[in-house]
Amino acid sequence: MPYVNVKVTREGVTPGQKAEIIARMTDVLVDVLHKDPRTTFVVIDEVELEDWGVGGLPVTEFRARQGN
């Protein structure tokens, strides 16, 4: 009974994109590990930008320094 937890920043991920993530993550476990999709769980957590860090910085500051 596989469980996959996907975390993304809360930046407008659409329901359609979430559905595609769930389908593709499930397909990976079916294809690679031959798991039953009926017992494969995929959970998507959306995290506020101020709660996400990269390179020792809050993501907004990291992006600003990268010019993004």
mmCIF file of the N, C-alpha and C atoms, coordinates in Angstrom:
data_MODEL
# 
_entry.id   MODEL 
# 
loop_
_atom_site.group_PDB 
_atom_site.id 
_atom_site.type_symbol 
_atom_site.label_atom_id 
_atom_site.label_alt_id 
_atom_site.label_comp_id 
_atom_site.label_asym_id 
_atom_site.label_entity_id 
_atom_site.label_seq_id 
_atom_site.pdbx_PDB_ins_code 
_atom_site.Cartn_x 
_atom_site.Cartn_y 
_atom_site.Cartn_z 
_atom_site.occupancy 
_atom_site.B_iso_or_equiv 
_atom_site.pdbx_formal_charge 
_atom_site.auth_seq_id 
_atom_site.auth_comp_id 
_atom_site.auth_asym_id 
_atom_site.auth_atom_id 
_atom_site.pdbx_PDB_model_num 
ATOM 1   N N  . MET A 1 1  ? 0.843  -1.170 0.000   1.00 0.00 ? 1  MET A N  1 
ATOM 2   C CA . MET A 1 1  ? 0.000  0.000  0.000   1.00 0.00 ? 1  MET A CA 1 
ATOM 3   C C  . MET A 1 1  ? 0.891  1.236  0.000   1.00 0.00 ? 1  MET A C  1 
ATOM 4   N N  . PRO A 1 2  ? 1.353  1.677  -1.173  1.00 0.00 ? 2  PRO A N  1 
ATOM 5   C CA . PRO A 1 2  ? 2.239  2.830  -1.254  1.00 0.00 ? 2  PRO A CA 1 
ATOM 6   C C  . PRO A 1 2  ? 1.525  4.135  -0.895  1.00 0.00 ? 2  PRO A C  1 
ATOM 7   N N  . TYR A 1 3  ? 2.316  5.034  -0.338  1.00 0.00 ? 3  TYR A N  1 
ATOM 8   C CA . TYR A 1 3  ? 1.848  6.375  0.018   1.00 0.00 ? 3  TYR A CA 1 
ATOM 9   C C  . TYR A 1 3  ? 2.880  7.366  -0.497  1.00 0.00 ? 3  TYR A C  1 
ATOM 10  N N  . VAL A 1 4  ? 2.452  8.307  -1.317  1.00 0.00 ? 4  VAL A N  1 
ATOM 11  C CA . VAL A 1 4  ? 3.326  9.344  -1.860  1.00 0.00 ? 4  VAL A CA 1 
ATOM 12  C C  . VAL A 1 4  ? 2.809  10.685 -1.366  1.00 0.00 ? 4  VAL A C  1 
ATOM 13  N N  . ASN A 1 5  ? 3.709  11.508 -0.826  1.00 0.00 ? 5  ASN A N  1 
ATOM 14  C CA . ASN A 1 5  ? 3.333  12.843 -0.366  1.00 0.00 ? 5  ASN A CA 1 
ATOM 15  C C  . ASN A 1 5  ? 4.077  13.868 -1.214  1.00 0.00 ? 5  ASN A C  1 
ATOM 16  N N  . VAL A 1 6  ? 3.329  14.678 -1.955  1.00 0.00 ? 6  VAL A N  1 
ATOM 17  C CA . VAL A 1 6  ? 3.893  15.704 -2.814  1.00 0.00 ? 6  VAL A CA 1 
ATOM 18  C C  . VAL A 1 6  ? 3.626  17.056 -2.161  1.00 0.00 ? 6  VAL A C  1 
ATOM 19  N N  . LYS A 1 7  ? 4.668  17.840 -1.979  1.00 0.00 ? 7  LYS A N  1 
ATOM 20  C CA . LYS A 1 7  ? 4.515  19.169 -1.403  1.00 0.00 ? 7  LYS A CA 1 
ATOM 21  C C  . LYS A 1 7  ? 4.857  20.198 -2.464  1.00 0.00 ? 7  LYS A C  1 
ATOM 22  N N  . VAL A 1 8  ? 3.979  21.180 -2.627  1.00 0.00 ? 8  VAL A N  1 
ATOM 23  C CA . VAL A 1 8  ? 4.186  22.264 -3.579  1.00 0.00 ? 8  VAL A CA 1 
ATOM 24  C C  . VAL A 1 8  ? 3.874  23.573 -2.869  1.00 0.00 ? 8  VAL A C  1 
ATOM 25  N N  . THR A 1 9  ? 4.455  24.656 -3.386  1.00 0.00 ? 9  THR A N  1 
ATOM 26  C CA . THR A 1 9  ? 4.101  25.946 -2.825  1.00 0.00 ? 9  THR A CA 1 
ATOM 27  C C  . THR A 1 9  ? 2.707  26.326 -3.309  1.00 0.00 ? 9  THR A C  1 
ATOM 28  N N  . ARG A 1 10 ? 2.011  27.055 -2.459  1.00 0.00 ? 10 ARG A N  1 
ATOM 29  C CA . ARG A 1 10 ? 0.642  27.477 -2.773  1.00 0.00 ? 10 ARG A CA 1 
ATOM 30  C C  . ARG A 1 10 ? 0.715  28.663 -3.747  1.00 0.00 ? 10 ARG A C  1 
ATOM 31  N N  . GLU A 1 11 ? 0.750  28.326 -5.036  1.00 0.00 ? 11 GLU A N  1 
ATOM 32  C CA . GLU A 1 11 ? 0.879  29.349 -6.074  1.00 0.00 ? 11 GLU A CA 1 
ATOM 33  C C  . GLU A 1 11 ? -0.054 29.055 -7.242  1.00 0.00 ? 11 GLU A C  1 
ATOM 34  N N  . GLY A 1 12 ? -1.268 28.719 -6.954  1.00 0.00 ? 12 GLY A N  1 
ATOM 35  C CA . GLY A 1 12 ? -2.249 28.557 -8.017  1.00 0.00 ? 12 GLY A CA 1 
ATOM 36  C C  . GLY A 1 12 ? -2.227 27.235 -8.738  1.00 0.00 ? 12 GLY A C  1 
ATOM 37  N N  . VAL A 1 13 ? -1.845 26.173 -8.057  1.00 0.00 ? 13 VAL A N  1 
ATOM 38  C CA . VAL A 1 13 ? -1.919 24.844 -8.677  1.00 0.00 ? 13 VAL A CA 1 
ATOM 39  C C  . VAL A 1 13 ? -3.400 24.530 -8.892  1.00 0.00 ? 13 VAL A C  1 
ATOM 40  N N  . THR A 1 14 ? -3.748 24.212 -10.120 1.00 0.00 ? 14 THR A N  1 
ATOM 41  C CA . THR A 1 14 ? -5.160 23.993 -10.447 1.00 0.00 ? 14 THR A CA 1 
ATOM 42  C C  . THR A 1 14 ? -5.609 22.579 -10.081 1.00 0.00 ? 14 THR A C  1 
ATOM 43  N N  . PRO A 1 15 ? -6.910 22.390 -9.929  1.00 0.00 ? 15 PRO A N  1 
ATOM 44  C CA . PRO A 1 15 ? -7.410 21.026 -9.698  1.00 0.00 ? 15 PRO A CA 1 
ATOM 45  C C  . PRO A 1 15 ? -6.989 20.059 -10.801 1.00 0.00 ? 15 PRO A C  1 
ATOM 46  N N  . GLY A 1 16 ? -6.951 20.537 -12.041 1.00 0.00 ? 16 GLY A N  1 
ATOM 47  C CA . GLY A 1 16 ? -6.518 19.677 -13.141 1.00 0.00 ? 16 GLY A CA 1 
ATOM 48  C C  . GLY A 1 16 ? -5.062 19.262 -13.017 1.00 0.00 ? 16 GLY A C  1 
ATOM 49  N N  . GLN A 1 17 ? -4.213 20.191 -12.597 1.00 0.00 ? 17 GLN A N  1 
ATOM 50  C CA . GLN A 1 17 ? -2.798 19.869 -12.394 1.00 0.00 ? 17 GLN A CA 1 
ATOM 51  C C  . GLN A 1 17 ? -2.641 18.875 -11.250 1.00 0.00 ? 17 GLN A C  1 
ATOM 52  N N  . LYS A 1 18 ? -3.409 19.049 -10.201 1.00 0.00 ? 18 LYS A N  1 
ATOM 53  C CA . LYS A 1 18 ? -3.346 18.110 -9.073  1.00 0.00 ? 18 LYS A CA 1 
ATOM 54  C C  . LYS A 1 18 ? -3.785 16.714 -9.518  1.00 0.00 ? 18 LYS A C  1 
ATOM 55  N N  . ALA A 1 19 ? -4.834 16.656 -10.308 1.00 0.00 ? 19 ALA A N  1 
ATOM 56  C CA . ALA A 1 19 ? -5.307 15.357 -10.809 1.00 0.00 ? 19 ALA A CA 1 
ATOM 57  C C  . ALA A 1 19 ? -4.232 14.683 -11.645 1.00 0.00 ? 19 ALA A C  1 
ATOM 58  N N  . GLU A 1 20 ? -3.525 15.476 -12.458 1.00 0.00 ? 20 GLU A N  1 
ATOM 59  C CA . GLU A 1 20 ? -2.460 14.909 -13.287 1.00 0.00 ? 20 GLU A CA 1 
ATOM 60  C C  . GLU A 1 20 ? -1.294 14.417 -12.431 1.00 0.00 ? 20 GLU A C  1 
ATOM 61  N N  . ILE A 1 21 ? -0.936 15.166 -11.404 1.00 0.00 ? 21 ILE A N  1 
ATOM 62  C CA . ILE A 1 21 ? 0.125  14.726 -10.482 1.00 0.00 ? 21 ILE A CA 1 
ATOM 63  C C  . ILE A 1 21 ? -0.260 13.399 -9.848  1.00 0.00 ? 21 ILE A C  1 
ATOM 64  N N  . ILE A 1 22 ? -1.487 13.306 -9.376  1.00 0.00 ? 22 ILE A N  1 
ATOM 65  C CA . ILE A 1 22 ? -1.962 12.072 -8.727  1.00 0.00 ? 22 ILE A CA 1 
ATOM 66  C C  . ILE A 1 22 ? -1.897 10.909 -9.708  1.00 0.00 ? 22 ILE A C  1 
ATOM 67  N N  . ALA A 1 23 ? -2.372 11.124 -10.928 1.00 0.00 ? 23 ALA A N  1 
ATOM 68  C CA . ALA A 1 23 ? -2.374 10.049 -11.931 1.00 0.00 ? 23 ALA A CA 1 
ATOM 69  C C  . ALA A 1 23 ? -0.961 9.608  -12.281 1.00 0.00 ? 23 ALA A C  1 
ATOM 70  N N  . ARG A 1 24 ? -0.068 10.575 -12.497 1.00 0.00 ? 24 ARG A N  1 
ATOM 71  C CA . ARG A 1 24 ? 1.300  10.217 -12.909 1.00 0.00 ? 24 ARG A CA 1 
ATOM 72  C C  . ARG A 1 24 ? 2.088  9.567  -11.781 1.00 0.00 ? 24 ARG A C  1 
ATOM 73  N N  . MET A 1 25 ? 1.928  10.032 -10.563 1.00 0.00 ? 25 MET A N  1 
ATOM 74  C CA . MET A 1 25 ? 2.617  9.396  -9.429  1.00 0.00 ? 25 MET A CA 1 
ATOM 75  C C  . MET A 1 25 ? 2.130  7.957  -9.263  1.00 0.00 ? 25 MET A C  1 
ATOM 76  N N  . THR A 1 26 ? 0.838  7.769  -9.421  1.00 0.00 ? 26 THR A N  1 
ATOM 77  C CA . THR A 1 26 ? 0.285  6.417  -9.345  1.00 0.00 ? 26 THR A CA 1 
ATOM 78  C C  . THR A 1 26 ? 0.860  5.549  -10.455 1.00 0.00 ? 26 THR A C  1 
ATOM 79  N N  . ASP A 1 27 ? 0.912  6.085  -11.677 1.00 0.00 ? 27 ASP A N  1 
ATOM 80  C CA . ASP A 1 27 ? 1.461  5.328  -12.811 1.00 0.00 ? 27 ASP A CA 1 
ATOM 81  C C  . ASP A 1 27 ? 2.905  4.910  -12.567 1.00 0.00 ? 27 ASP A C  1 
ATOM 82  N N  . VAL A 1 28 ? 3.711  5.784  -11.967 1.00 0.00 ? 28 VAL A N  1 
ATOM 83  C CA . VAL A 1 28 ? 5.112  5.442  -11.676 1.00 0.00 ? 28 VAL A CA 1 
ATOM 84  C C  . VAL A 1 28 ? 5.176  4.219  -10.768 1.00 0.00 ? 28 VAL A C  1 
ATOM 85  N N  . LEU A 1 29 ? 4.372  4.210  -9.729  1.00 0.00 ? 29 LEU A N  1 
ATOM 86  C CA . LEU A 1 29 ? 4.411  3.080  -8.791  1.00 0.00 ? 29 LEU A CA 1 
ATOM 87  C C  . LEU A 1 29 ? 3.859  1.803  -9.424  1.00 0.00 ? 29 LEU A C  1 
ATOM 88  N N  . VAL A 1 30 ? 2.896  1.948  -10.308 1.00 0.00 ? 30 VAL A N  1 
ATOM 89  C CA . VAL A 1 30 ? 2.382  0.779  -11.029 1.00 0.00 ? 30 VAL A CA 1 
ATOM 90  C C  . VAL A 1 30 ? 3.449  0.245  -11.988 1.00 0.00 ? 30 VAL A C  1 
ATOM 91  N N  . ASP A 1 31 ? 4.064  1.141  -12.753 1.00 0.00 ? 31 ASP A N  1 
ATOM 92  C CA . ASP A 1 31 ? 5.053  0.738  -13.761 1.00 0.00 ? 31 ASP A CA 1 
ATOM 93  C C  . ASP A 1 31 ? 6.344  0.200  -13.157 1.00 0.00 ? 31 ASP A C  1 
ATOM 94  N N  . VAL A 1 32 ? 6.853  0.863  -12.137 1.00 0.00 ? 32 VAL A N  1 
ATOM 95  C CA . VAL A 1 32 ? 8.164  0.500  -11.586 1.00 0.00 ? 32 VAL A CA 1 
ATOM 96  C C  . VAL A 1 32 ? 8.062  -0.615 -10.556 1.00 0.00 ? 32 VAL A C  1 
ATOM 97  N N  . LEU A 1 33 ? 7.086  -0.511 -9.658  1.00 0.00 ? 33 LEU A N  1 
ATOM 98  C CA . LEU A 1 33 ? 6.994  -1.474 -8.550  1.00 0.00 ? 33 LEU A CA 1 
ATOM 99  C C  . LEU A 1 33 ? 5.836  -2.460 -8.689  1.00 0.00 ? 33 LEU A C  1 
ATOM 100 N N  . HIS A 1 34 ? 5.053  -2.323 -9.769  1.00 0.00 ? 34 HIS A N  1 
ATOM 101 C CA . HIS A 1 34 ? 3.912  -3.214 -10.024 1.00 0.00 ? 34 HIS A CA 1 
ATOM 102 C C  . HIS A 1 34 ? 2.891  -3.167 -8.889  1.00 0.00 ? 34 HIS A C  1 
ATOM 103 N N  . LYS A 1 35 ? 2.676  -1.952 -8.346  1.00 0.00 ? 35 LYS A N  1 
ATOM 104 C CA . LYS A 1 35 ? 1.717  -1.777 -7.259  1.00 0.00 ? 35 LYS A CA 1 
ATOM 105 C C  . LYS A 1 35 ? 0.305  -1.648 -7.824  1.00 0.00 ? 35 LYS A C  1 
ATOM 106 N N  . ASP A 1 36 ? -0.652 -2.009 -7.010  1.00 0.00 ? 36 ASP A N  1 
ATOM 107 C CA . ASP A 1 36 ? -2.060 -1.921 -7.373  1.00 0.00 ? 36 ASP A CA 1 
ATOM 108 C C  . ASP A 1 36 ? -2.511 -0.468 -7.237  1.00 0.00 ? 36 ASP A C  1 
ATOM 109 N N  . PRO A 1 37 ? -2.989 0.152  -8.305  1.00 0.00 ? 37 PRO A N  1 
ATOM 110 C CA . PRO A 1 37 ? -3.401 1.549  -8.204  1.00 0.00 ? 37 PRO A CA 1 
ATOM 111 C C  . PRO A 1 37 ? -4.572 1.761  -7.240  1.00 0.00 ? 37 PRO A C  1 
ATOM 112 N N  . ARG A 1 38 ? -5.345 0.704  -6.988  1.00 0.00 ? 38 ARG A N  1 
ATOM 113 C CA . ARG A 1 38 ? -6.482 0.830  -6.067  1.00 0.00 ? 38 ARG A CA 1 
ATOM 114 C C  . ARG A 1 38 ? -6.051 1.001  -4.616  1.00 0.00 ? 38 ARG A C  1 
ATOM 115 N N  . THR A 1 39 ? -4.798 0.655  -4.341  1.00 0.00 ? 39 THR A N  1 
ATOM 116 C CA . THR A 1 39 ? -4.302 0.805  -2.963  1.00 0.00 ? 39 THR A CA 1 
ATOM 117 C C  . THR A 1 39 ? -3.077 1.713  -2.904  1.00 0.00 ? 39 THR A C  1 
ATOM 118 N N  . THR A 1 40 ? -2.951 2.573  -3.900  1.00 0.00 ? 40 THR A N  1 
ATOM 119 C CA . THR A 1 40 ? -1.855 3.537  -3.949  1.00 0.00 ? 40 THR A CA 1 
ATOM 120 C C  . THR A 1 40 ? -2.409 4.908  -3.591  1.00 0.00 ? 40 THR A C  1 
ATOM 121 N N  . PHE A 1 41 ? -1.823 5.535  -2.592  1.00 0.00 ? 41 PHE A N  1 
ATOM 122 C CA . PHE A 1 41 ? -2.312 6.816  -2.093  1.00 0.00 ? 41 PHE A CA 1 
ATOM 123 C C  . PHE A 1 41 ? -1.340 7.932  -2.465  1.00 0.00 ? 41 PHE A C  1 
ATOM 124 N N  . VAL A 1 42 ? -1.880 9.027  -2.984  1.00 0.00 ? 42 VAL A N  1 
ATOM 125 C CA . VAL A 1 42 ? -1.088 10.204 -3.305  1.00 0.00 ? 42 VAL A CA 1 
ATOM 126 C C  . VAL A 1 42 ? -1.753 11.394 -2.615  1.00 0.00 ? 42 VAL A C  1 
ATOM 127 N N  . VAL A 1 43 ? -0.980 12.109 -1.817  1.00 0.00 ? 43 VAL A N  1 
ATOM 128 C CA . VAL A 1 43 ? -1.482 13.276 -1.093  1.00 0.00 ? 43 VAL A CA 1 
ATOM 129 C C  . VAL A 1 43 ? -0.681 14.492 -1.534  1.00 0.00 ? 43 VAL A C  1 
ATOM 130 N N  . ILE A 1 44 ? -1.370 15.563 -1.856  1.00 0.00 ? 44 ILE A N  1 
ATOM 131 C CA . ILE A 1 44 ? -0.713 16.810 -2.242  1.00 0.00 ? 44 ILE A CA 1 
ATOM 132 C C  . ILE A 1 44 ? -0.934 17.832 -1.137  1.00 0.00 ? 44 ILE A C  1 
ATOM 133 N N  . ASP A 1 45 ? 0.163  18.340 -0.596  1.00 0.00 ? 45 ASP A N  1 
ATOM 134 C CA . ASP A 1 45 ? 0.119  19.399 0.410   1.00 0.00 ? 45 ASP A CA 1 
ATOM 135 C C  . ASP A 1 45 ? 0.571  20.700 -0.238  1.00 0.00 ? 45 ASP A C  1 
ATOM 136 N N  . GLU A 1 46 ? -0.209 21.752 -0.050  1.00 0.00 ? 46 GLU A N  1 
ATOM 137 C CA . GLU A 1 46 ? 0.187  23.072 -0.528  1.00 0.00 ? 46 GLU A CA 1 
ATOM 138 C C  . GLU A 1 46 ? 0.733  23.858 0.656   1.00 0.00 ? 46 GLU A C  1 
ATOM 139 N N  . VAL A 1 47 ? 1.917  24.416 0.480   1.00 0.00 ? 47 VAL A N  1 
ATOM 140 C CA . VAL A 1 47 ? 2.618  25.113 1.551   1.00 0.00 ? 47 VAL A CA 1 
ATOM 141 C C  . VAL A 1 47 ? 2.711  26.596 1.188   1.00 0.00 ? 47 VAL A C  1 
ATOM 142 N N  . GLU A 1 48 ? 2.429  27.462 2.148   1.00 0.00 ? 48 GLU A N  1 
ATOM 143 C CA . GLU A 1 48 ? 2.559  28.899 1.928   1.00 0.00 ? 48 GLU A CA 1 
ATOM 144 C C  . GLU A 1 48 ? 4.016  29.238 1.632   1.00 0.00 ? 48 GLU A C  1 
ATOM 145 N N  . LEU A 1 49 ? 4.233  30.229 0.778   1.00 0.00 ? 49 LEU A N  1 
ATOM 146 C CA . LEU A 1 49 ? 5.601  30.607 0.414   1.00 0.00 ? 49 LEU A CA 1 
ATOM 147 C C  . LEU A 1 49 ? 6.452  30.949 1.628   1.00 0.00 ? 49 LEU A C  1 
ATOM 148 N N  . GLU A 1 50 ? 5.874  31.625 2.627   1.00 0.00 ? 50 GLU A N  1 
ATOM 149 C CA . GLU A 1 50 ? 6.667  32.012 3.791   1.00 0.00 ? 50 GLU A CA 1 
ATOM 150 C C  . GLU A 1 50 ? 7.059  30.813 4.653   1.00 0.00 ? 50 GLU A C  1 
ATOM 151 N N  . ASP A 1 51 ? 6.480  29.641 4.360   1.00 0.00 ? 51 ASP A N  1 
ATOM 152 C CA . ASP A 1 51 ? 6.804  28.423 5.107   1.00 0.00 ? 51 ASP A CA 1 
ATOM 153 C C  . ASP A 1 51 ? 7.738  27.504 4.326   1.00 0.00 ? 51 ASP A C  1 
ATOM 154 N N  . TRP A 1 52 ? 8.268  27.976 3.212   1.00 0.00 ? 52 TRP A N  1 
ATOM 155 C CA . TRP A 1 52 ? 9.115  27.159 2.352   1.00 0.00 ? 52 TRP A CA 1 
ATOM 156 C C  . TRP A 1 52 ? 10.470 27.844 2.231   1.00 0.00 ? 52 TRP A C  1 
ATOM 157 N N  . GLY A 1 53 ? 11.534 27.092 2.383   1.00 0.00 ? 53 GLY A N  1 
ATOM 158 C CA . GLY A 1 53 ? 12.870 27.660 2.265   1.00 0.00 ? 53 GLY A CA 1 
ATOM 159 C C  . GLY A 1 53 ? 13.722 26.854 1.307   1.00 0.00 ? 53 GLY A C  1 
ATOM 160 N N  . VAL A 1 54 ? 14.688 27.534 0.709   1.00 0.00 ? 54 VAL A N  1 
ATOM 161 C CA . VAL A 1 54 ? 15.644 26.872 -0.180  1.00 0.00 ? 54 VAL A CA 1 
ATOM 162 C C  . VAL A 1 54 ? 16.974 27.616 -0.065  1.00 0.00 ? 54 VAL A C  1 
ATOM 163 N N  . GLY A 1 55 ? 18.042 26.887 -0.013  1.00 0.00 ? 55 GLY A N  1 
ATOM 164 C CA . GLY A 1 55 ? 19.363 27.510 0.081   1.00 0.00 ? 55 GLY A CA 1 
ATOM 165 C C  . GLY A 1 55 ? 19.545 28.336 1.337   1.00 0.00 ? 55 GLY A C  1 
ATOM 166 N N  . GLY A 1 56 ? 18.845 27.978 2.387   1.00 0.00 ? 56 GLY A N  1 
ATOM 167 C CA . GLY A 1 56 ? 18.968 28.703 3.649   1.00 0.00 ? 56 GLY A CA 1 
ATOM 168 C C  . GLY A 1 56 ? 18.172 29.997 3.705   1.00 0.00 ? 56 GLY A C  1 
ATOM 169 N N  . LEU A 1 57 ? 17.304 30.213 2.717   1.00 0.00 ? 57 LEU A N  1 
ATOM 170 C CA . LEU A 1 57 ? 16.529 31.451 2.638   1.00 0.00 ? 57 LEU A CA 1 
ATOM 171 C C  . LEU A 1 57 ? 15.049 31.144 2.434   1.00 0.00 ? 57 LEU A C  1 
ATOM 172 N N  . PRO A 1 58 ? 14.173 32.054 2.875   1.00 0.00 ? 58 PRO A N  1 
ATOM 173 C CA . PRO A 1 58 ? 12.772 31.913 2.465   1.00 0.00 ? 58 PRO A CA 1 
ATOM 174 C C  . PRO A 1 58 ? 12.707 31.956 0.941   1.00 0.00 ? 58 PRO A C  1 
ATOM 175 N N  . VAL A 1 59 ? 11.814 31.206 0.354   1.00 0.00 ? 59 VAL A N  1 
ATOM 176 C CA . VAL A 1 59 ? 11.768 31.068 -1.100  1.00 0.00 ? 59 VAL A CA 1 
ATOM 177 C C  . VAL A 1 59 ? 11.627 32.410 -1.810  1.00 0.00 ? 59 VAL A C  1 
ATOM 178 N N  . THR A 1 60 ? 10.883 33.342 -1.246  1.00 0.00 ? 60 THR A N  1 
ATOM 179 C CA . THR A 1 60 ? 10.735 34.645 -1.906  1.00 0.00 ? 60 THR A CA 1 
ATOM 180 C C  . THR A 1 60 ? 12.070 35.377 -1.983  1.00 0.00 ? 60 THR A C  1 
ATOM 181 N N  . GLU A 1 61 ? 12.858 35.305 -0.917  1.00 0.00 ? 61 GLU A N  1 
ATOM 182 C CA . GLU A 1 61 ? 14.172 35.952 -0.932  1.00 0.00 ? 61 GLU A CA 1 
ATOM 183 C C  . GLU A 1 61 ? 15.131 35.226 -1.879  1.00 0.00 ? 61 GLU A C  1 
ATOM 184 N N  . PHE A 1 62 ? 15.086 33.891 -1.857  1.00 0.00 ? 62 PHE A N  1 
ATOM 185 C CA . PHE A 1 62 ? 15.925 33.099 -2.764  1.00 0.00 ? 62 PHE A CA 1 
ATOM 186 C C  . PHE A 1 62 ? 15.634 33.473 -4.216  1.00 0.00 ? 62 PHE A C  1 
ATOM 187 N N  . ARG A 1 63 ? 14.354 33.551 -4.563  1.00 0.00 ? 63 ARG A N  1 
ATOM 188 C CA . ARG A 1 63 ? 13.973 33.894 -5.931  1.00 0.00 ? 63 ARG A CA 1 
ATOM 189 C C  . ARG A 1 63 ? 14.433 35.301 -6.290  1.00 0.00 ? 63 ARG A C  1 
ATOM 190 N N  . ALA A 1 64 ? 14.305 36.225 -5.362  1.00 0.00 ? 64 ALA A N  1 
ATOM 191 C CA . ALA A 1 64 ? 14.730 37.599 -5.614  1.00 0.00 ? 64 ALA A CA 1 
ATOM 192 C C  . ALA A 1 64 ? 16.223 37.653 -5.918  1.00 0.00 ? 64 ALA A C  1 
ATOM 193 N N  . ARG A 1 65 ? 17.005 36.895 -5.191  1.00 0.00 ? 65 ARG A N  1 
ATOM 194 C CA . ARG A 1 65 ? 18.443 36.875 -5.416  1.00 0.00 ? 65 ARG A CA 1 
ATOM 195 C C  . ARG A 1 65 ? 18.810 36.206 -6.732  1.00 0.00 ? 65 ARG A C  1 
ATOM 196 N N  . GLN A 1 66 ? 17.948 35.294 -7.191  1.00 0.00 ? 66 GLN A N  1 
ATOM 197 C CA . GLN A 1 66 ? 18.198 34.584 -8.454  1.00 0.00 ? 66 GLN A CA 1 
ATOM 198 C C  . GLN A 1 66 ? 17.695 35.378 -9.648  1.00 0.00 ? 66 GLN A C  1 
ATOM 199 N N  . GLY A 1 67 ? 16.952 36.450 -9.374  1.00 0.00 ? 67 GLY A N  1 
ATOM 200 C CA . GLY A 1 67 ? 16.383 37.246 -10.458 1.00 0.00 ? 67 GLY A CA 1 
ATOM 201 C C  . GLY A 1 67 ? 15.102 36.679 -11.023 1.00 0.00 ? 67 GLY A C  1 
ATOM 202 N N  . ASN A 1 68 ? 14.439 35.805 -10.258 1.00 0.00 ? 68 ASN A N  1 
ATOM 203 C CA . ASN A 1 68 ? 13.170 35.189 -10.722 1.00 0.00 ? 68 ASN A CA 1 
ATOM 204 C C  . ASN A 1 68 ? 11.993 35.897 -10.114 1.00 0.00 ? 68 ASN A C  1 
# 
